[in-house]
Each structure stands twice: as structure tokens, then as C-alpha cells.
Amino acid sequence: MKRRAFLQGAGAGGAISVLDWLGWFERYGVPGTAKSLGLASAAAQVVAEPKYLIYWFQEGGWDSYCMFGAVDTPNNSTLTVPAGTLHPVPEWSQQFYRPKGYPSATQSLKKVQGNIEYGYLAADGMSLFPDMAVVASHQGNAFHSGSRLEYHYGKYASYYAPSALRGAQERTVLQAFCEAYGSSVPLPHVSWHRWLSDGELSEATYTEGKGYYEKLGPAYAHTVYGQTPADMRARLASVGGVTSGAKGVRIRQFVDKLHDNFLSGKDGESVRAFASAVQIHRQLSGATGITVNPATMFTDATLRAEFGVAATDEQTTSTVVNSMPARSKNSPNTNVQAMMTYELMRAGLSIGFWIENRQIRGFDSHRSRSSIKSNQGQTDQLATMRANLWTPLKALVSRLKSTASPVQGKSLFDLTTIVVCSEMGRTLSGDVQAILMDNTKYPTDTDKYNEIMAQDCCQHWEVSSCAFLGGTVRGDRQWGRVGSSSLKGIPLMPDGTLDPAYDPITGALIAGRTKNASSFVSDAGHVYATALHLTGLDGAALLAAGKGKNVRAPMKFIKK
């Protein structure tokens, strides 16, 4: 490879990824001068230990009052009230509707395990608590698509329209993470979600570059949709074809512009990617034996049994929402996503993952007051949480802990950060004062009563919770609490303690006190910053460098 040809596009910038190098190798062969290989090897030796980031996202809104924002209230779902009654005891606005049968043997009241308070929806995850940091003072966004966007992109100084074109400085949390750590990995960023699967979004409005945009940052940090095991096997076979030369098909064209300081920048991303590409090329071309066989990926019977994978779990689903055309995330069930994540990590192919339930609005359990009364309770999310979160997450964590990483003495779990969150919580009551006071819209008592019965008492609600796991997380910790009477997150101080201006049990502002100016209730932006902080990245530095626009600070108290 001639230096002049190599540097002919100097000055354009943009680090070169592993796949870029593999495309070059297929076309020109592997450069073999002692100088170039020695440079790459020297740089590879000083590369920091690998990092992995996994977001596990429950789309649709979990019942956070039964999760990590647990509160104990009466369950008035079965309370008998004569038809037409406008002022029952307790009043309609003071009635609380919990899941059907709550509390029961399987639907316990709030409990404490170690230092973590939890509701029955989190009980299946108790074995993970020693490694988990829970943030109970947390809020989502009551707008499905807006909340999903914020968990991807963080929070900005001013609200950004979901339908606006994304700017060159914007990054999703995984794009920012993979931009920092993914240049030496073949397929760094794998996600199982489809932005346009959401039934409230119009495909005509959300064209290329709007809403969630896959192509921000360098090419190697762009989103690769994991889809099904069969789809990923085909993609990996394509990668193998490039590296072995058997198919003569390149993954992508080698970039036509290169850093003018590549050869002198021995610590640069491109040099490290070059070193990794040489190793991968030799492995997959037979020099040291093929280490990844795409045909056998995700087929191991032992792994499939551990993750409880059945044939139906590998299938995709489609759903009609808001009378829009049926949409699909083109994703398998979360247990399959978790198994694929593990295998891609173990094989050294990927480092960043977004796992999301395959069904659309699976947790979006709206119910009118009359429906709740008829059902004798709210929708019970226990089976859905168990199947979509706890069972596969426990299998993944177990495998990560038992698998040695490339770093001696550390497991894959030690190098991994896992974020567990949902876009929103759900309400458990409904305020009827506006109905009772509106004599224009509801002129008669019958009109008022009918509207009270039709009121949605399981609506979108910003009160939620989230949790972190991983090698750098302070486990067996809970930060914040939901007030027993306020039913809202109690603000946190910068060190993670509760704002002393609030009653630590009820959550009410203490008479004569004012909220501390530095206290806060965490949101998606804090989660974004904290996830990166746990992996060793400084969000403020990324913001200053134009690699993301999230302005929230990390919750540093979560890190060991």
C-alpha cells in the first residue's frame, strides 16, 4: 500500500473503523511492512480495557408504583358505589385502583430487601439487587414518542421537536458510547427497536433524519438493527465474506478521505481499528483458524435453554395502534435479544446494545374507571414483566458473570453497564374536580357521572423509576423515594440524599421550608449522563466537543 495513495484524501477527518479497514484489505491486501504493523501493534497494546453498555427499555410504560417507585395505598377497585353517585366515600379523586386482587400472595405490598425498597413487579429481580442501584426519584415523559426520544438523546437546554431534523452534534447515548469505544469493533452498536413502529408517528412526517436518526457520529457508531437471529447470521456471513475474500463483497466502500496524521497518531482510533482488523482478518481467513462461524451463532442448545428460547420467541410481531397501518419492530422477544447480546459480546463483535420489548405498547395498559370496576382492578403486569425483563435479564447477568473477559481477572459483567428503564409510569387514580365544576360541558349529574366512569385511571404518568447494574455500580443501593401521600419522587441532593425540605416518608414539602435550589428529580438526561459516566466518559466534555447535546449531569453517587 503506497503512502501517497493511502493519504490522498488527507484532512477530511473521521476515524476509520474495523469494517472500513476490512474493505481496504479485500481490495488491496493487508499491508505488511514492519513499520505499519509495528505501529498498530504498539498502539493496540495501550488500548484501555473494553467497555460494554446495555440499555434494557420497557416501551409502553410500566406500573412504577408496583416497581421501584413502590407505594402502599388502599385498593378501591372493588368498592361498591351506587350508580349515579357523584360524592362517594372516599371521594372519586381519593380512590386508588391497584392491579386486580392486590394485595395478594403474589402481589405483595412494598417490601425491603437489603437497602432497596421494591414492589411486587420487582420481586423476580431480587437476586440482582446486590449488584443494582435503584433510582426511585425519577420521572419519564407522558408522551410516548417524546419520552423514547429523550432516553435515546438525553435532555437539551430547550425542548427539541421529535419531528425536527437531527443535527450533526446530536448523539444517542449508544452513538456517543460507541463513538468513544467502538472504532476497533466490527459491529459496535446493535439495537432492537424501531422508532417508526410507534403507532402515533406518521411515516410521512418522520422522514430520513427526523425523530430517531441512525446515522449520527462516525459510521462505526451508527445503529445496526439486530432484528432476528437469522437476519444477524446473514449480516455476519457478509462480514466473513469480506474478511476471507470468499465472496468478494465489501461491507462498505473504504472511506475516500483519511486523517493526515494517521501514521503519526499512534494512539489514534484509526490505528487501533487497524490493529483489530488485522487480527480479525487473520482469524477469519484461516491463518489462525476461524473463531466465529456465523452459521452457528444463536443456535447453541445450552444457551437457548438458559435463556428459555422457543421458536415463537424468534418471530416478530405487528400491531395496529391509533388506527395506523400495522407496525413492527422487526425484533424477536427480549430473551432472544439478550442471548444475541451475550453471543455478540463474547465473540468480540459488539459493545453497545438497546434491548426493547418486541410488542408495541405492550405495557400501555389504559383502563377507564368503569373498566377497572368491571375487571375489579387494574391490569396486572406481573407476567409481562417476568417474560420481558426479569427472566432474560437474570440469564444474561449470570452468563456475563461466568464468562471471562479479554482482561485477566475480570468477567464480562465487570466491564458492563446495564440500564433498566421505562418511558413512563402509570396513574392509579383520577382527579374528577374539573368534571364536577364544568357545568357547560357536563350540564347534568348524569353527564358528570358518565364522564367520571369514562375517565382513564391508568394513564401515562411521569412518575417512574430506573436502575443500574454492572461492574462500576454501587450495588444494593436505593437513591430517592416516592412519597406515600405526594405519590411523587422526592428530590435528591447532589450527593444522592433526600432534600431535607421534604418529609422523607410522605414526600410533602415541610411547612415553612423551601425546595433546595440544587435538589432535583432525575430524568432521562440524568440517566444518559450516568450511563456514560459509569463507562468512564465525561458528558460535559462530549458536549463541549460537539458529540452529543445532553445537558444533564451524571448521578455520580451511583458509581463505586
Number of C-alpha atoms within 10 A of each C-alpha: 13 7 8 9 8 15 17 13 15 15 12 12 14 15 22 26 30 29 27 24 27 32 25 21 22 19 16 10 12 18 14 11 10 9 11 14 17 13 20 23 18 15 20 21 11 10 14 9 12 18 21 23 25 24 22 22 22 23 25 24 27 27 35 27 28 27 24 29 29 27 22 17 18 12 20 20 24 15 14 9 12 8 10 15 14 18 12 15 11 11 12 20 14 15 20 18 27 28 21 19 17 21 17 10 9 12 19 16 17 20 15 9 13 12 15 21 20 27 22 24 26 20 22 15 17 16 12 17 22 16 18 25 26 28 28 32 28 30 24 28 24 18 15 20 21 18 23 26 22 26 24 20 23 25 22 15 9 7 9 15 12 18 16 14 16 19 13 12 15 21 30 27 26 28 29 25 25 29 23 17 24 28 28 29 24 24 26 30 26 25 21 23 23 18 17 18 23 25 22 14 18 14 12 7 11 18 14 14 15 16 23 25 19 19 18 24 21 19 19 27 29 23 24 17 20 25 21 21 20 16 13 20 18 13 16 20 17 17 23 25 19 26 30 20 20 11 13 14 16 22 17 13 13 18 17 11 17 20 21 16 13 19 17 11 14 17 18 20 24 25 29 26 27 28 24 23 25 21 14 25 25 17 17 21 19 12 11 12 10 15 12 18 13 18 13 9 17 22 14 10 10 9 17 15 10 17 22 16 18 13 8 9 18 19 16 16 17 16 19 14 16 11 9 14 13 14 18 21 23 20 28 24 25 26 28 25 30 25 25 22 25 23 18 22 19 18 13 19 20 23 27 28 28 25 26 26 27 26 23 23 18 17 23 20 19 17 19 19 24 18 18 24 20 12 16 20 22 27 19 19 17 20 10 15 20 17 16 23 24 21 18 23 23 19 18 21 20 14 21 21 18 12 14 16 20 14 13 8 8 16 18 24 24 20 22 24 23 24 21 20 22 26 30 31 29 25 22 21 20 20 15 18 11 9 17 19 12 12 13 8 10 16 12 13 14 14 15 23 20 16 18 24 18 14 20 20 25 24 21 24 21 23 26 32 32 26 21 28 27 27 21 20 22 19 22 17 21 24 23 25 28 27 21 18 13 14 21 24 26 32 29 25 17 16 12 19 15 22 23 18 19 20 17 19 13 17 22 17 17 14 9 6 10 12 14 14 8 10 19 19 18 26 24 27 24 21 29 28 24 25 27 19 20 27 22 13 17 15 24 18 11 17 16 11 11 14 23 26 23 25 18 21 18 23 22 15 15 26 19 10
